[in-house]
């Protein structure tokens, strides 16, 4: 009931702006950082200088989202096994 009353007070334009903020925030904090993590994990040892510079720039740009996932992702290389 409260939510329906609240939505009736907002115009369609305001709802579209809120939706745009939500979509951009989700992309900035979740989608791009996860894609960047997996890109770095896949290409770390074969990147060229320009690609590595670009990735470092993206890390700087998307740092808040990368920090959110840092405690949960383990991107270390697998060991060589028992010798």
C-alpha positions as CSV (number, residue, x, y, z in Angstrom):
1,X,0.0,0.0,0.0
2,X,2.8,2.4,1.0
3,X,4.8,1.5,-2.1
4,X,1.8,2.0,-4.4
5,X,1.2,5.5,-2.9
6,X,4.9,6.4,-3.2
7,X,4.9,5.3,-6.9
8,X,1.8,7.3,-7.6
9,X,3.6,10.5,-6.3
10,X,6.5,10.0,-8.8
11,X,6.1,10.9,-12.4
12,X,7.2,8.6,-15.2
13,X,10.2,10.9,-15.9
14,X,11.4,10.5,-12.3
15,X,11.0,6.7,-12.5
16,X,13.0,6.6,-15.7
17,X,15.8,8.7,-14.1
18,X,15.8,6.4,-11.0
19,X,16.0,3.3,-13.3
20,X,18.8,4.8,-15.3
21,X,20.8,5.5,-12.1
22,X,20.1,1.9,-10.9
23,X,21.3,0.4,-14.3
24,X,24.4,2.6,-14.5
25,X,25.2,1.9,-10.8
26,X,24.9,-1.8,-11.3
27,X,27.1,-1.7,-14.4
28,X,29.7,0.4,-12.6
29,X,29.8,-1.6,-9.4
30,X,29.1,-5.1,-10.7
31,X,29.2,-5.9,-14.4
32,X,32.4,-4.0,-15.5
33,X,34.5,-4.9,-12.5
34,X,33.7,-8.6,-12.8
35,X,34.5,-8.5,-16.5
36,X,37.7,-6.7,-15.7
37,X,38.7,-9.3,-13.1
38,X,38.2,-12.2,-15.5
39,X,39.9,-10.4,-18.4
40,X,43.0,-9.7,-16.2
41,X,43.0,-13.3,-15.0
42,X,42.9,-14.7,-18.5
43,X,45.4,-12.3,-20.1
44,X,47.8,-11.4,-17.3
45,X,50.9,-13.1,-18.7
46,X,50.3,-12.4,-22.4
47,X,49.4,-8.7,-22.3
48,X,51.3,-6.2,-24.3
49,X,52.4,-2.8,-23.0
50,X,49.5,-0.9,-24.4
51,X,46.9,-3.4,-23.2
52,X,48.4,-3.5,-19.7
53,X,48.3,0.3,-19.6
54,X,44.7,0.3,-20.6
55,X,43.8,-2.3,-18.0
56,X,45.6,-0.3,-15.3
57,X,43.5,2.7,-16.4
58,X,40.3,0.7,-16.1
59,X,41.3,-0.6,-12.7
60,X,41.7,3.0,-11.6
61,X,38.4,4.0,-13.1
62,X,36.4,1.0,-11.7
63,X,38.3,0.7,-8.3
64,X,35.1,0.9,-6.1
65,X,33.6,-2.1,-7.8
66,X,36.8,-4.0,-7.8
67,X,37.2,-3.5,-4.1
68,X,33.7,-4.9,-3.5
69,X,34.7,-8.3,-5.1
70,X,38.3,-8.4,-3.9
71,X,37.6,-10.5,-0.7
72,X,35.6,-13.1,-2.6
73,X,37.8,-13.8,-5.7
74,X,41.0,-15.8,-5.7
75,X,42.9,-15.2,-8.9
76,X,46.2,-16.8,-7.9
77,X,47.8,-19.3,-10.3
78,X,47.3,-23.0,-9.6
79,X,50.3,-24.7,-8.2
80,X,52.5,-27.2,-10.1
81,X,51.1,-30.1,-8.0
82,X,53.1,-32.7,-6.1
83,X,56.6,-32.9,-7.5
